[in-house]
Amino acid sequence: MNQKIKIIPTIFARSKREFDEKFSKLIDISNELQIDFMDGHFVRNKSIKLSDVPNLKHYKNNFEAHLMVQNPETWIKRLKNKGFKKVIFHYESLRDDKKIIDLINKVQKLDMKVFLAINPGTHEDKILKFLNKIDGIMIMGVHPGMEKQSLIYKTFYKIENIRKENSKIPIQIDGGVSLFNAKKLVEFGAIILNSGSFISRAENPEEALEELKNLL
Protein backbone atom coordinates (compact mmCIF):
# COMPACT_ATOMS: atom_id res chain seq x y z
CA MET A 1 0.00 0.00 0.00
CA ASN A 2 1.84 3.08 -1.27
CA GLN A 3 -0.72 5.78 -0.53
CA LYS A 4 0.51 9.17 0.59
CA ILE A 5 0.14 9.82 4.32
CA LYS A 6 -1.83 12.97 5.19
CA ILE A 7 -2.08 15.05 8.34
CA ILE A 8 -5.29 17.11 8.34
CA PRO A 9 -5.74 19.85 10.97
CA THR A 10 -9.17 19.94 12.60
CA ILE A 11 -11.19 23.00 13.56
CA PHE A 12 -13.21 22.17 16.68
CA ALA A 13 -15.07 25.32 17.72
CA ARG A 14 -18.04 26.01 19.98
CA SER A 15 -18.31 29.70 19.11
CA LYS A 16 -17.84 31.85 16.03
CA ARG A 17 -15.00 33.69 17.75
CA GLU A 18 -13.16 30.42 18.44
CA PHE A 19 -13.80 29.27 14.87
CA ASP A 20 -12.50 32.50 13.36
CA GLU A 21 -9.32 32.33 15.48
CA LYS A 22 -8.55 28.73 14.49
CA PHE A 23 -9.55 29.24 10.86
CA SER A 24 -7.15 32.18 10.47
CA LYS A 25 -4.33 30.17 12.13
CA LEU A 26 -4.76 27.11 9.91
CA ILE A 27 -5.96 28.33 6.51
CA ASP A 28 -2.46 29.17 5.23
CA ILE A 29 -0.55 26.18 6.62
CA SER A 30 -2.50 23.22 5.23
CA ASN A 31 -4.09 22.45 1.89
CA GLU A 32 -6.70 20.32 3.69
CA LEU A 33 -8.80 21.22 6.72
CA GLN A 34 -11.55 19.46 8.63
CA ILE A 35 -14.38 21.41 10.24
CA ASP A 36 -16.32 19.72 13.04
CA PHE A 37 -20.08 20.14 13.42
CA MET A 38 -21.95 19.08 16.57
CA ASP A 39 -25.67 19.47 17.24
CA GLY A 40 -25.83 18.97 21.01
CA HIS A 41 -27.84 15.76 20.51
CA PHE A 42 -25.57 13.20 18.85
CA VAL A 43 -22.81 14.48 21.15
CA ARG A 44 -23.20 16.67 24.22
CA ASN A 45 -21.37 19.69 22.89
CA LYS A 46 -22.69 22.15 20.35
CA SER A 47 -20.45 23.67 17.69
CA ILE A 48 -20.67 26.62 15.37
CA LYS A 49 -23.51 26.63 12.88
CA LEU A 50 -22.90 26.06 9.19
CA SER A 51 -23.91 29.69 8.63
CA ASP A 52 -20.88 30.76 10.72
CA VAL A 53 -18.54 29.24 8.12
CA PRO A 54 -17.48 31.54 5.26
CA ASN A 55 -18.05 30.62 1.62
CA LEU A 56 -15.29 28.03 1.21
CA LYS A 57 -15.39 28.31 -2.57
CA HIS A 58 -13.31 31.48 -2.15
CA TYR A 59 -10.37 29.40 -0.86
CA LYS A 60 -8.04 26.99 -2.65
CA ASN A 61 -8.00 24.53 0.28
CA ASN A 62 -9.91 21.26 0.32
CA PHE A 63 -12.42 21.24 3.18
CA GLU A 64 -14.07 18.24 4.80
CA ALA A 65 -17.05 18.31 7.16
CA HIS A 66 -17.19 15.94 10.13
CA LEU A 67 -20.87 15.60 11.06
CA MET A 68 -21.35 14.64 14.71
CA VAL A 69 -25.08 15.18 14.31
CA GLN A 70 -28.38 13.39 14.16
CA ASN A 71 -30.12 13.45 10.77
CA PRO A 72 -26.92 14.05 8.74
CA GLU A 73 -28.93 13.74 5.51
CA THR A 74 -30.37 17.23 6.09
CA TRP A 75 -26.87 18.77 5.88
CA ILE A 76 -25.61 17.45 2.57
CA LYS A 77 -26.88 19.98 0.01
CA ARG A 78 -25.93 22.89 2.26
CA LEU A 79 -22.40 21.50 2.67
CA LYS A 80 -22.08 21.24 -1.10
CA ASN A 81 -23.27 24.83 -1.54
CA LYS A 82 -20.81 26.02 1.09
CA GLY A 83 -17.89 24.47 -0.81
CA PHE A 84 -17.06 21.28 1.10
CA LYS A 85 -15.38 18.52 -0.94
CA LYS A 86 -15.79 15.67 1.54
CA VAL A 87 -18.42 14.61 4.09
CA ILE A 88 -17.85 12.33 7.08
CA PHE A 89 -20.96 11.04 8.84
CA HIS A 90 -21.36 8.53 11.66
CA TYR A 91 -22.69 5.00 11.37
CA GLU A 92 -24.30 5.53 14.78
CA SER A 93 -26.34 8.52 13.56
CA LEU A 94 -28.42 6.26 11.29
CA ARG A 95 -27.74 2.56 12.16
CA ASP A 96 -30.04 1.49 9.32
CA ASP A 97 -28.30 -0.11 6.32
CA LYS A 98 -30.69 1.32 3.73
CA LYS A 99 -30.50 4.84 5.17
CA ILE A 100 -26.71 4.64 5.25
CA ILE A 101 -26.50 3.49 1.60
CA ASP A 102 -29.01 6.18 0.55
CA LEU A 103 -26.90 8.85 2.23
CA ILE A 104 -23.66 7.53 0.68
CA ASN A 105 -25.31 7.75 -2.75
CA LYS A 106 -26.68 11.24 -2.04
CA VAL A 107 -23.22 12.58 -1.16
CA GLN A 108 -21.50 10.94 -4.12
CA LYS A 109 -24.13 12.18 -6.58
CA LEU A 110 -23.20 15.71 -5.52
CA ASP A 111 -19.59 14.93 -6.44
CA MET A 112 -18.29 14.93 -2.88
CA LYS A 113 -16.28 12.19 -1.21
CA VAL A 114 -17.96 10.31 1.61
CA PHE A 115 -16.30 8.66 4.62
CA LEU A 116 -18.18 6.61 7.20
CA ALA A 117 -17.13 7.17 10.82
CA ILE A 118 -17.41 4.73 13.72
CA ASN A 119 -17.26 5.49 17.43
CA PRO A 120 -14.99 3.63 19.88
CA GLY A 121 -17.93 1.58 21.14
CA THR A 122 -18.93 0.32 17.68
CA HIS A 123 -17.33 -2.89 16.44
CA GLU A 124 -15.73 -2.58 13.02
CA ASP A 125 -17.68 -5.61 11.75
CA LYS A 126 -20.73 -3.34 11.57
CA ILE A 127 -19.30 -1.31 8.70
CA LEU A 128 -17.44 -3.92 6.64
CA LYS A 129 -20.46 -4.32 4.31
CA PHE A 130 -20.08 -0.66 3.25
CA LEU A 131 -16.37 -0.70 2.37
CA ASN A 132 -16.94 -1.17 -1.35
CA LYS A 133 -19.40 1.75 -1.47
CA ILE A 134 -17.61 4.50 0.46
CA ASP A 135 -14.48 6.53 -0.31
CA GLY A 136 -12.98 5.81 3.09
CA ILE A 137 -13.55 4.97 6.73
CA MET A 138 -12.87 7.16 9.75
CA ILE A 139 -12.16 5.48 13.06
CA MET A 140 -12.69 7.66 16.11
CA GLY A 141 -9.67 7.28 18.37
CA VAL A 142 -11.61 8.94 21.20
CA HIS A 143 -15.25 9.48 22.13
CA PRO A 144 -16.58 12.19 19.79
CA GLY A 145 -17.47 15.69 20.89
CA MET A 146 -14.54 16.64 23.14
CA GLU A 147 -10.93 17.68 22.65
CA LYS A 148 -7.78 16.70 24.56
CA GLN A 149 -8.56 12.99 25.03
CA SER A 150 -6.03 10.17 24.93
CA LEU A 151 -6.15 7.65 22.10
CA ILE A 152 -8.15 4.52 22.95
CA TYR A 153 -5.82 1.57 22.47
CA LYS A 154 -8.25 -0.71 20.63
CA THR A 155 -8.11 1.80 17.76
CA PHE A 156 -4.99 -0.05 16.55
CA TYR A 157 -6.85 -3.35 16.34
CA LYS A 158 -9.75 -1.75 14.47
CA ILE A 159 -7.32 -0.43 11.86
CA GLU A 160 -5.70 -3.83 11.59
CA ASN A 161 -9.01 -5.68 11.17
CA ILE A 162 -10.35 -3.29 8.52
CA ARG A 163 -7.05 -3.42 6.68
CA LYS A 164 -7.29 -7.23 6.56
CA GLU A 165 -10.68 -6.90 4.85
CA ASN A 166 -9.57 -4.20 2.40
CA SER A 167 -5.94 -3.40 1.67
CA LYS A 168 -6.63 -0.19 -0.27
CA ILE A 169 -9.46 1.72 1.37
CA PRO A 170 -8.28 4.96 3.02
CA ILE A 171 -8.43 4.71 6.81
CA GLN A 172 -8.59 7.99 8.72
CA ILE A 173 -8.06 8.44 12.47
CA ASP A 174 -9.63 11.32 14.36
CA GLY A 175 -8.94 12.02 18.02
CA GLY A 176 -6.01 11.33 20.29
CA VAL A 177 -3.36 11.56 17.56
CA SER A 178 -0.03 12.67 19.03
CA LEU A 179 3.73 12.57 18.52
CA PHE A 180 3.74 9.37 20.58
CA ASN A 181 1.33 7.31 18.47
CA ALA A 182 1.19 8.82 14.95
CA LYS A 183 3.89 6.57 13.52
CA LYS A 184 2.32 3.44 15.02
CA LEU A 185 -1.12 4.36 13.64
CA VAL A 186 0.40 4.54 10.17
CA GLU A 187 2.30 1.28 10.65
CA PHE A 188 -1.03 -0.44 11.45
CA GLY A 189 -2.56 0.90 8.22
CA ALA A 190 -3.96 4.41 8.71
CA ILE A 191 -3.15 6.87 5.92
CA ILE A 192 -4.97 10.01 7.15
CA LEU A 193 -4.49 11.45 10.63
CA ASN A 194 -6.50 14.34 12.02
CA SER A 195 -4.96 16.63 14.59
CA GLY A 196 -6.97 19.17 16.55
CA SER A 197 -5.66 20.96 19.62
CA PHE A 198 -2.05 19.79 19.12
CA ILE A 199 -1.87 22.05 16.05
CA SER A 200 -4.55 24.70 16.59
CA ARG A 201 -3.53 25.51 20.17
CA ALA A 202 0.23 25.40 19.48
CA GLU A 203 2.25 28.60 19.82
CA ASN A 204 3.38 27.98 16.25
CA PRO A 205 0.77 25.82 14.45
CA GLU A 206 2.90 25.47 11.32
CA GLU A 207 5.82 24.07 13.32
CA ALA A 208 3.49 21.65 15.14
CA LEU A 209 2.12 20.41 11.81
CA GLU A 210 5.63 19.96 10.40
CA GLU A 211 6.68 18.09 13.55
CA LEU A 212 3.92 15.53 12.97
CA LYS A 213 4.71 15.28 9.25
CA ASN A 214 8.41 14.72 9.93
CA LEU A 215 7.57 11.73 12.13
CA LEU A 216 6.04 9.97 9.14
C-alpha positions in Angstrom: 0.0 0.0 0.0 1.8 3.1 -1.3 -0.7 5.8 -0.5 0.5 9.2 0.6 0.1 9.8 4.3 -1.8 13.0 5.2 -2.1 15.1 8.3 -5.3 17.1 8.3 -5.7 19.8 11.0 -9.2 19.9 12.6 -11.2 23.0 13.6 -13.2 22.2 16.7 -15.1 25.3 17.7 -18.0 26.0 20.0 -18.3 29.7 19.1 -17.8 31.8 16.0 -15.0 33.7 17.8 -13.2 30.4 18.4 -13.8 29.3 14.9 -12.5 32.5 13.4 -9.3 32.3 15.5 -8.6 28.7 14.5 -9.5 29.2 10.9 -7.2 32.2 10.5 -4.3 30.2 12.1 -4.8 27.1 9.9 -6.0 28.3 6.5 -2.5 29.2 5.2 -0.5 26.2 6.6 -2.5 23.2 5.2 -4.1 22.5 1.9 -6.7 20.3 3.7 -8.8 21.2 6.7 -11.6 19.5 8.6 -14.4 21.4 10.2 -16.3 19.7 13.0 -20.1 20.1 13.4 -21.9 19.1 16.6 -25.7 19.5 17.2 -25.8 19.0 21.0 -27.8 15.8 20.5 -25.6 13.2 18.8 -22.8 14.5 21.2 -23.2 16.7 24.2 -21.4 19.7 22.9 -22.7 22.2 20.3 -20.5 23.7 17.7 -20.7 26.6 15.4 -23.5 26.6 12.9 -22.9 26.1 9.2 -23.9 29.7 8.6 -20.9 30.8 10.7 -18.5 29.2 8.1 -17.5 31.5 5.3 -18.0 30.6 1.6 -15.3 28.0 1.2 -15.4 28.3 -2.6 -13.3 31.5 -2.2 -10.4 29.4 -0.9 -8.0 27.0 -2.6 -8.0 24.5 0.3 -9.9 21.3 0.3 -12.4 21.2 3.2 -14.1 18.2 4.8 -17.1 18.3 7.2 -17.2 15.9 10.1 -20.9 15.6 11.1 -21.4 14.6 14.7 -25.1 15.2 14.3 -28.4 13.4 14.2 -30.1 13.5 10.8 -26.9 14.1 8.7 -28.9 13.7 5.5 -30.4 17.2 6.1 -26.9 18.8 5.9 -25.6 17.5 2.6 -26.9 20.0 0.0 -25.9 22.9 2.3 -22.4 21.5 2.7 -22.1 21.2 -1.1 -23.3 24.8 -1.5 -20.8 26.0 1.1 -17.9 24.5 -0.8 -17.1 21.3 1.1 -15.4 18.5 -0.9 -15.8 15.7 1.5 -18.4 14.6 4.1 -17.9 12.3 7.1 -21.0 11.0 8.8 -21.4 8.5 11.7 -22.7 5.0 11.4 -24.3 5.5 14.8 -26.3 8.5 13.6 -28.4 6.3 11.3 -27.7 2.6 12.2 -30.0 1.5 9.3 -28.3 -0.1 6.3 -30.7 1.3 3.7 -30.5 4.8 5.2 -26.7 4.6 5.2 -26.5 3.5 1.6 -29.0 6.2 0.5 -26.9 8.9 2.2 -23.7 7.5 0.7 -25.3 7.8 -2.7 -26.7 11.2 -2.0 -23.2 12.6 -1.2 -21.5 10.9 -4.1 -24.1 12.2 -6.6 -23.2 15.7 -5.5 -19.6 14.9 -6.4 -18.3 14.9 -2.9 -16.3 12.2 -1.2 -18.0 10.3 1.6 -16.3 8.7 4.6 -18.2 6.6 7.2 -17.1 7.2 10.8 -17.4 4.7 13.7 -17.3 5.5 17.4 -15.0 3.6 19.9 -17.9 1.6 21.1 -18.9 0.3 17.7 -17.3 -2.9 16.4 -15.7 -2.6 13.0 -17.7 -5.6 11.7 -20.7 -3.3 11.6 -19.3 -1.3 8.7 -17.4 -3.9 6.6 -20.5 -4.3 4.3 -20.1 -0.7 3.2 -16.4 -0.7 2.4 -16.9 -1.2 -1.4 -19.4 1.7 -1.5 -17.6 4.5 0.5 -14.5 6.5 -0.3 -13.0 5.8 3.1 -13.6 5.0 6.7 -12.9 7.2 9.7 -12.2 5.5 13.1 -12.7 7.7 16.1 -9.7 7.3 18.4 -11.6 8.9 21.2 -15.3 9.5 22.1 -16.6 12.2 19.8 -17.5 15.7 20.9 -14.5 16.6 23.1 -10.9 17.7 22.7 -7.8 16.7 24.6 -8.6 13.0 25.0 -6.0 10.2 24.9 -6.2 7.6 22.1 -8.1 4.5 23.0 -5.8 1.6 22.5 -8.2 -0.7 20.6 -8.1 1.8 17.8 -5.0 0.0 16.5 -6.9 -3.4 16.3 -9.7 -1.7 14.5 -7.3 -0.4 11.9 -5.7 -3.8 11.6 -9.0 -5.7 11.2 -10.3 -3.3 8.5 -7.0 -3.4 6.7 -7.3 -7.2 6.6 -10.7 -6.9 4.8 -9.6 -4.2 2.4 -5.9 -3.4 1.7 -6.6 -0.2 -0.3 -9.5 1.7 1.4 -8.3 5.0 3.0 -8.4 4.7 6.8 -8.6 8.0 8.7 -8.1 8.4 12.5 -9.6 11.3 14.4 -8.9 12.0 18.0 -6.0 11.3 20.3 -3.4 11.6 17.6 0.0 12.7 19.0 3.7 12.6 18.5 3.7 9.4 20.6 1.3 7.3 18.5 1.2 8.8 14.9 3.9 6.6 13.5 2.3 3.4 15.0 -1.1 4.4 13.6 0.4 4.5 10.2 2.3 1.3 10.7 -1.0 -0.4 11.5 -2.6 0.9 8.2 -4.0 4.4 8.7 -3.1 6.9 5.9 -5.0 10.0 7.1 -4.5 11.5 10.6 -6.5 14.3 12.0 -5.0 16.6 14.6 -7.0 19.2 16.5 -5.7 21.0 19.6 -2.0 19.8 19.1 -1.9 22.1 16.0 -4.5 24.7 16.6 -3.5 25.5 20.2 0.2 25.4 19.5 2.2 28.6 19.8 3.4 28.0 16.2 0.8 25.8 14.5 2.9 25.5 11.3 5.8 24.1 13.3 3.5 21.6 15.1 2.1 20.4 11.8 5.6 20.0 10.4 6.7 18.1 13.5 3.9 15.5 13.0 4.7 15.3 9.3 8.4 14.7 9.9 7.6 11.7 12.1 6.0 10.0 9.1 
